[in-house]
Amino acid sequence: MSEKVKFEIEFVIQSSPQLLYSYLSTPSGLSEWFADNVNSRGEKFFFIWDGSEEEAKLLKRKSDEFVKFTWVDEEDDSFFEMRIIVDEITSDVSLFISDFAEEDEIDEAKMLWTNQVGSLKQVLGSA
């Protein structure tokens, strides 16, 4: 298996950091845009797509700023993080995503995030 590499991607989101954070950190919020369904028990989150379930562990979170997960079945140190950045001058809100993929799959992974965040923007009325 080849080594995964970290990539980062940023999206401008027209939303308050508080509202955006609720869509990044709660099972009900994540179910609206990230997966078909999301359940959680403590720090374990279960993401369901087309009937298959993936388990992630919530590594860290800071209210209105970021959430960081790792996939339980991955045997490396990879994670995905969704960070809310507010520009001090313009007050523009950005969603900054850090994730890992194999080198030949980075473009595909970025496209997947772009599609998912497009759904998030629609839910937020930010599209």
Summary of the structure (lengths in Angstrom):
residues: 127
radius of gyration: 14.3
end to end distance: 37.9
largest distance: 44.3
contacts: 350
relative contact order: 0.25
helix: 30%
strand: 43%
